[in-house]
């Protein structure tokens, strides 16, 4: 039996597909699209039940995100990013959870996590300043979680930070920078810049990044006994983003099939009768399906291990990231072969396949998909070396 949210997404799918180009033209998801996504419950799938969430199996969440991406690239990407924030919020102080969800369990939280700001310690909390890019779905969100380096007020510009935090602020405490999202793809995500100018953030609205990554935040939270919230961050957040990407690759495949089925090339070749075109589509379908299976198996294996009482060690966390990155690139590489056989007219803006293809390549530029350093790290761990390098911060 499919999760009820997945069934609702299937019903909503044609609407998302019909309004995908409108989202791109608007530069954000339309309010009606956001409202309908809320009604499916996709963003509440990893939210605790005591605050109106569904506490779903994370495999169902990833499948739901991929299904959305197959209909609308920007909606799938936004659902994957925004949908993991309730999971992290559940590890915070319950006072913050009450502030965010107490009146409305459908309140959405934006990000980004990149430590582009500075948090200066003060009595009872921190003063936060900075500008962050890539806040996906931010126009539909009423709170935000931001990465910030901790620096003392007396620190100089070259002094190293003394810590790293995720800080959470309500909509009144940050500015969304309009016209800061002009891109070649995923235009409808509205991933605009945000600015925080000297706002106070109390201690209970912060989370130590080191504790988030190594699992201590979950163990010290009120949900220490709940398996869902003890799955590693490196499985949940990068997994949600990878799901958005793979869903978009599925969209390239689906639109490519639809386009090729009725196409006759300028050389008079009926594509449905062309063995080369059929072979490309068949192989791409297998590769993209395998990418979905690998991603879902990836997080399911971690979730099942936690439910059985096991601790997810560093080697398995590295393997989780390795498989996410490989699955995403595997799907994208297969989708590229589909677009390659669609001919010159496929570059026209009235052809849906190009929108998915552009969105997929825009998504691949997210830092979690930096495959060279990550796969180098993963290979080193297989040979007994410690995880080092720039990708280690995502493990």
N, C-alpha and C positions, 0 to 999 in steps of 0.2 A: 504494500500500500504506500502510495506517495504521501509525503507530508502535506497537510492541507494548504500550506503556503505555496507549495509547488503546484498544486492543482489550481489555486487562484491565479498564479502567474501564467499558467497555460491559457486561462480564460482572458487575462488582461493582455496577453502577447500581441494580438492583432492591433490593439489600440497603441501599444508602445511602438510597434513597427510603423504605423501610420503617422505618428507624431515625432518620429526620430529626427527628421529633417527640420521640423519646427524648433526642436530643442537646440539644434546646431545654429540655426538662424538667430535664435534668441540669446545664445551664449550661456545658457543655463537650462536646467530642467524646468519646464513650465509648472506653475503651481498645481494644476490639475494632475499632472503626472506624479508629482510628489504626493499629492493626496491619495491617489490610487495605489501607489507603492506602499504608503502607510497602511492602507486597508488590507493589503496582502499579509502584512506582518513580517516581511522579510527583515527589516531592521530590528525587530524585536526577537529574532530567533535566538540570539546569543545573550539576551537580556534576562536577568533573574526573575523568577515567577513572582516573588514578593513585591516587585515593582512593575507588574503587568507584562512581564516578558514570557517567552515561550520555552526558554531553556531547551532548545532543540538539540538533537545530535548534530555536531558540527559538519558531518557529512551532508546532512540535509541542507544546511546553510550554503555550503559551497555549490551544491547542485542547483539551488534556487538562484544564486548569483549568476552562474553560468547560463541558466535558462533565460534570465533577463537580458544578459549581454547578447544572446543570439537574436533577440528582437530589436534591441536598441543599444548601441555601444555605450552611449553616455549614461543611460539608466543602469546598465549592468556595472559599469565602473563605479558609479556613485553608490550603488547598493553594496558593492564589495568593500569599499572604503568606509562609508558611514556605518555599515552593518557590524563592523568589528568594534566600534567604539563603546557600545553598551557592555561588551565583554570586559573591556578594561575598566570602565566606570564601576563595574560590580566589585572590583578589587579595592576601590577607594573607600574612604570613610562614609558611613551610612548617612551622615549629615549632608554630604554632597549629593548622594543618590536621592535623598528626599528633596533637595533643592531642584534637581534636574527633572525627576520623574514624579514627584509628589502630586502635582496637579494634573500632569498629562504624561502618561507612560509612552506616548508617541513622540515625545520631544527628541529631536535629532541633535547629535553632536558632530561637529566638523573637526578637522585637524589642520595642519600637518605636524608630524612628529620631529621633523628635522630641527636640530638645536640652533635655530637661527636667531634666537633672542637671548637676553641675559636676565637672570633672576638674582636680585641683590637681597641678601638676608636682612630682615628688619624684625622688630618685635612682633611675634605672632605669625610671621609669614615671610613674604618676599615682595619686593617691588619689581615688576616685570616691564621690560622694554624690548622692542624689536619689530622687525618686519619679516613675515613669512610668506612664501609662495606656495602654490598648489593646494589651496584649501577646497578640495572637491565637494560639490554640493552645498557650498557654504551659505547660499541665499536661502536654503530651506532649513537651516539649522539655527537653533537658539542658544547653543553653547558651543564651546570649542576647547580642544585639548591641544596644547602646543609644547614643543620641545624647547628647553632653555638650559643654557649653561649657567651654573651657579658661580658668581664671582663676588668677592667682598667689595664693599663700597670703596675701600682704599686701593683696590687692585689697579694696576696699570694696564694699558691696552695689550701688552705682550705677556702679561702674567697668565699662567695656565689656570683653567677653571678648577674649582675645588669639588665639583659634583655636576650631575646632570639630572634634570627633573622633567616630568610631564606636568604642566600646570593647566588647570581648567578655569575658564572664565565665562561669565554670562554674556549674552549678546551686547549689553550696554557697555561692556568694558573693552570692546575691540572694534576697529573700523574695517569694513570691507572696502577694498580699493576697486572701484568700478573701472572698467576698460583696462584691466590688468591681465586679461585672459584672451589673447589673440593667437591662435595656434593652428597647426595644420590638421589636427584631429582631436577627437573628444571635446569638440567645442561646447557641446551641451552639458558637460559636467560643471561648467562655470567655476573652474578651479582657480579662483581669484586670489590675489594677495590680501593679507590682513595685517593690520598694524595695532600694536599695543603700546600706549604711551604712558608709562609711569603708573600703572594700575597695581593696587595692592591685592595679593592673592594669599589668603590664609593658609596655614600649614595643611589643614585638612583637605584642601583642594589640590594637593600636589602628590606626586608619586615618584619615588626614587627609581630612575631608569635601571640601575643595576639590579635592584630587587625585582623589578618587573621582568627582566630578562632571565634571571637565574631561578625564578619561582618563589622567592621569599615573599614577594608581595601577596601572592595567593595564600601562602601558608599563614601569614600574619593577618589576613582579612577575615571577616565574618563568614566567608564562604570556603574556609580551608578544607572542609569535608566534602565539597561538591566537585566531582570529577571534571565537569565542564570547565570550571574556572581554574583548574590546575593543569590544563593542557598548556604547553609552553607558548609564550607570546610569539615565538618564531614559527609556530605552526599556524596561529590564528590570524595575525595581521597580514603577513606576507601571503598566507593562503587565500585570504579574502581578495587581495589585489590580483593574485594569480588567477583566481576563479573569474574575475572580471575579464582578464585578458583572454583566457581560453574560451570563454563564452563569445567574445567578439570574433575570435578565430573561427568558431563554429558558424557565426553569422556570415563571414566571408565565404565559407564553404557552401552554406545554404543559398546565398544570393548568387554565387557562382554557378551552382547547379541549375537554379531557375533561369539564369541568363543564358547558359550554354544550351539548355534543353530546346530553346526555340531559335537558336542563332545559326545563320548561314554566313560563313566567312566571305570576305571579298573575293576569294578564289573559288567560291562556289561550294565549299566543303560544308556539309550538314554536320554540325558538331555532335548531334546525337548518334550519328553513324560513324564518327571518327574514332578508331580504336585508341589513338594517342590521348584524346580528350577524356575518353571514358576511363582509361588507365589512370590518368592523373587524378581524376575525381575519386576513383575507388581507393587509390593509395592514400590520398589526403584524408578521406573519411576515416580510414583505419588509424592513421597517425593521430588525428585530432581526438578520436574516440579514446585512443590509448592515453593521450595526455590527460583527458578528464578522469579516466580510471586511476591513473597514477596519482593525481592530486587528491582525489577523494580517499584512495587507499592510504595515502600519506598521513592525512589528519586522522583518519579512522583508526589507524594502527596506534597512534599516540593516545587517542581518546580511550581506546580499549585497554591499553596498558595502564593508564591512570585509574580506570574503573576497577582494574584487577589489583590495584594497590601498589603498582610499580612506580618507581621514580624514573623520569625521562632524563637520562644523562647527556653529557655534552656531545658524545658521538652520535646519538640519535637525533639531537637537535640539529647538528650539522647535516645529517642525512635528510632531515625534513626540508631544510633550506635547499640542499642540492637538488632534491627531486622536484621541488616547486619551480626552481629556475629552469631545470631541464624540461619539465612538462610545458612550461610557458613557451620556451623557444621551440620546442618540438611542434607545438600547435601552430605557432607563427610561421615556421619554415614550411610546414605543409600548406598553410593557407596561402603563402606566397606562390606556390606552384599552381594553385587554382587561379589566382589573379593573373598569373603569367599567360594562361591560355585563353583569357577572356577577350583579347584583341584590343585594337585601338579605341573603339567606342566605349570601352569600360572606364576610360579616364573622364568621361563626361559627368558633370555634377548631377545629372538627372538619373544616373545609374546607381542604385543602392549599394552595389558591391564595392564601389570606391570609398564610400563613407565608412564601411566596416574596415576596409583595408587601411585607410588612413588612421582610423581610431586605434587599430591594433598596433601600428607602428608608433603612434604617439604614446601608447601605454607601455611599450617596451622600453621607453626612456626612463621609466621609474627606476630609482636606485636599487630596488630589491632585485631587479632583473640583470644586474651587472654580472654577467656570467663568468668572465675571465677570472677575476679575483676570487669569486665564490667557489668556482670549481677547482681552482688551484688550492684554496684552503681545504676543501673537502678531500682532495687527493692527498694532501699532507696529513690530514687526520687519519686517513686509512693506513698511512705508513707510520703512524705513531707520533706524529708531530702535534704540538698544541695549535689550536686555531688562532691564527694571527692575521694581521693585515686589515685593510679598510672594511672588508665584509664581516669581520668578527663582531662588529657592533649590531649586526642583525641576527645573531645566533641566539 
